[in-house]
Structure formats: C-alpha cells, structure tokens
C-alpha cells in the first residue's frame, strides 16, 4: 500500500520510553548524544481538530544515540492548554491559527479568550541552566532532559516581560551569550532585542525599537556587531490585535510597504540602519556575517506570506498539497547608506535551513543544508534533503546535492560535526566544514513509519537509519546535545 505525506499529520496516541529502534547501516562511533525535537503530536480537540499545523499539541521527541544504538522517547508537553484539551475537549488559549471559540461558530465568543497559549511546540532552547520548550508567546515550558517530563511553566520576570519572544534564539560563543528578540504588541509596539549571558537567567534588554505596524518575525540575523530584523510587509495594527480572533488573522499582506531591514548595534543598543527592499516573507534566516562594511543576510525567502495559509490543516492534509517554496537569497546591506543588494544564492526550493552552527554562525561559511523539492519542478511537498555549496566558482553558486528516495518526507536536517570544538584542541581549520553527519526524522509513507536518518554531510550518502514502528508527526525544530558536554546548539 502506498501512503502519502498525510501520515505525518496522524496523531500520536502512545508515549514511549527509551524504545529501542532497529538500526540499518552503521552509526559512526563518534556520534554519541541525544537529539531532542519539538513539534505537534496531535491536532485533535474533542471531536474536532485545530485549524493550522502550528496549533497542534506540543510533543517532545528524543533519539538517544549511544554505542551504535538508538532509543526513542516521546512525551506530550503537559501545558495548561494540553490539560484543558484532555479534560474539557476544548482549547483554553488562543493558538496561532485557532481561537478557543472556534471562529466561524462565533456566537459563543466572549472576552477573556485572547490569552496566549503555553503550548510550546516550536523549538527547544537551553537557557539559564534550564531546558525549555519554546514558542512565540511568553509562556515557555521547562522539561526534564532525562525523562522529557514537563517540570512547569517558565515565568520570565525581567525587563522583557510579556513581550512575545521569537522561538528562535541565537548563541554567540565569542561573547558567550544567548541573543533573542521579542515583539511587544500594543498601542506603542516595539521589538525588544535581549541577551542572556552564560550563567545568568534574566534577559537583559539590549535595544528597544519602536514599530508602528509590527511585521511578523519568526527568526532574525546575528553578526558579531549587529542584530538585523527583516520585517516583512505582513503587518498588524494595534486595533487588529484587539479583536478576538486567532493571532495570525490579525496580520495582512501589504506589499506596498516593502520589507524593512532594521539593524541594531549590539554594543550601543541603537538602531543604526533602517533599510527598505522588495517585499518577501521569511520564516528562517540561514546565517549572517559582516564583510567590508556590509551585512550579508542569508535567508529562505518566499515571494509572499501565502505560505502561512498554505499550512492550514485543510490544505496540508490534502493529497495534492503543494505549498509555495522558498529560495535561498542573500541581502547585502550597507550599514552606512542602508543600500540593499539582493541576489539569489540558489533558485531551488529550500526550507528548514541549517549550517555547521557551532563553527559558522555569524561568520562567512560555505554549506547550507535543508529540506527541498526537486530542483526544476518545485511542486509537491518536500521530498528530499539538500545541500547547497555557496563556495563561488566562476562567480556562480552551483553545487546542489540531494538525498532522496521514493515517497519519503524528511524534516529539518541538523548538522553534527565529527570534531567537537569543545573537545578538540585542534584548530578547526584542519577539518572541513562538512565533516560530520546530518540527522533528520523522515516519514517513510510506503512503510507507514518514520526513521531517524543519519547522512554523511560531505557526500550526502546514507550512513544509517534507525527505524521506528509508527509514523511520527512532522516536527519543526530540535537540538543535538553531545554526551559529556554542556549543551551546545546546532542551530538557532
Ligand atoms: Fe522556525
């Protein structure tokens, strides 16, 4: 029987603990640690389901890799939202695309439903000595990395307060601090750039940037001296936010505004450039660096925000689902003049972009990994893992390598270097940037199950796979934590 990508939306019903997986192939002996991923585990609320992929109930998944063996654990986050759904068959808080009052049957609508969700399904972050499940509301959740059990809500009692943080943060190993951004929505909206130095718990405000009509931000760019925010013309207004409806429905696509690029000096905490360029929509920055007075911002750019609606469950859960694709794009911003030059790094479709984060974040780099679709016929859902070589040959970016097989749907590939910078006294120069593996959770639709794929990042050839007995719902983001080390971050 042949399945399709919709198996990646089937709810999980069982929680497993250290379930041994069958390993095909050979796991590199140096690969030792845990991959923790976050994403929706179920879309069911009573006899209905939520509207959007982003609204599913958060489920942590862990692949523990040890001595060539792999064990799988999964736990739903016991958020207040989760408990309410299980006890009352209804949502307690507003989600990204679903209102507790089920907009459309709005006669029951009332005040008090605008509270933001604590269903933290987007990513995992190690911050202030705690492992956190993160989302785009102030309500992050602490979990136990050993059991994946929920420990409780993380209340940030600090200067950033209840501004909605992006679920993507950056780690700067040179300054030894996490850097994040939050959006405070209201009559006087602002973006808040913050930092958390290693060993500290409180978020310290670096800069506040007022914005009249805030654009939706999902990630941002970090360089040694700057934070850059790419504000798409997917904007909201204070009035729109007061209406009682799903978060995303407060936003409108207004291409006439173009994309704004706000550049903040990290040291001075000041806005130093306010540039404008053609409209586009970005979920994910790839990397950023400084060169000759210019910021180079690499992103996975969509033509517009239609991708947000495309991932409504009704759309995603149809057999001929074909969402818009993003291309790799570089925006070169002159910090003095605000002049922006844009060029396509690769025209194929790439999303969930990752890099050798520990070595290349904020620095010039060469390799991007991601999920993609066939280069010349970009219809259909992502069905391959891709590697793009940004090394210029005769002025052209040309290398594009893939891993694929029929009827498989891979998730975000995380790069794990063979040589840990924390362990090695060697110069990293001696090791090529793609010396390591990619870890991706792949849905095998024909076999109706998922597996953890371990790819050689240099050759994009398979080293091993660890096969689970069921489909695992499509996830969003994760981290790899190497055994015996403090947690490192594979990506933002
Ligand atoms: Fe993301």
Boltz pocket constraint, residues with backbone or C-beta under 6 A from the ligand:
constraints:
  - pocket:
      binder: B
      contacts: [[A, 122], [A, 168], [A, 218], [A, 283], [A, 284], [A, 476], [A, 477]]
      max_distance: 6.0
